[in-house]
Amino acid sequence: VTLHGMSGVGKTQLAAEYVYRFGSEYDVVWWVNAEKRVTYRRRLAELAPQLGLSTGAEYGERLRAVRDSLRRGEPYGRWLLILDGADEPDQIYDLVPTGPGHVLITSRNPEWSEHNSKLLEVPVYARDESVAFIRRRAPRLTEPEADQLAEALEDLPLLLDQTAGWLNDSDLSVQEYIALLDGGIDQDVVKISADFPVAFQTAWSILLNKLRDTVPESVDLLRLCTFFAPGFIPVRLLKE
């Protein structure tokens, strides 16, 4: 099954929730960052020791052993593999394991339907869901204010989460925030992939501008982090 939808709609969170609810029904659950083929190969190969497979240190050998083990369902037949951020199916579909287990994919690309995967569309929130979510994250906002904010942010879950939490701790009113949104993007502060809706770009521009005015060191740290690949960053590098 492929959870398909735009950036920030909650595909990864939905996959994680599935694991929380149904993970106990599987013998093995393995989460893989699938944005790049090389990362996908390495992460899938790391499953070998967890399956008790005797292989060499070379991850190509481990990868072959893992795929064969999952295909045969030995030693475990009830396995769940989550491929997160698999936006380029042509890069990895030939390495997706087959067998008695389940594969759950998160992707912005509907072409997974051409590779024997059932697409499940993940929509934005319905307006009543947005309002309820905002008021839970920002209790100081009234229902009409939450409705106004939801409309301005196009009911996108990730953006609602980030903005409502920030507004709850800010003295900025919803009307003032929406006015800032209408002001557009500060290109000197943030450059975001075109895959993200315009609402994301303007909202992040506002947040980064506020940080630059209040805690400029945090913006310097964020800029530094953008030079690293996605994933863990050794603290010693930041200390140096």
TAJO-V956513 format. One line per field, one symbol per residue. psi: psi as a letter, one per 30 degrees, with the letter a starting at -180 (. if undefined). burial: # if it has 16 or more other ideal C-beta (glycine too) atoms within 10 Angstrom, else .. A space follows every 10 residues. Layout:
psi: ???
burial: ???
//
This chain:
psi: kkjkllkgfg eeeeeeeeee egefflekkk kkjgekeeee eeeefffeef fgkjlafkfe eeeeeeeeee efgkfkfilk kkjkhifief ffffgkklaf akkkkklfjf ffffhhkkkj kjllkleeee eeeefefiff kleeeeeeee eegggjeeee eeeeeeefgl gkleeeeeee effakjffek jkkffkleee eeeeeeeeee eeeeifeeee eeeefffllk akkkeeeee.
burial: .######### ##.###.#.. .....#.### ######..## #####.##.. #...#...#. .##.###.## .....#..## #########. .##..##.#. #######... ##....#.#. .#.##....# #.###.##.. #...###### .######### ####.##... ...#..##.# #...#....# .....##.## ######.##. ##......#. .......... ..........
//
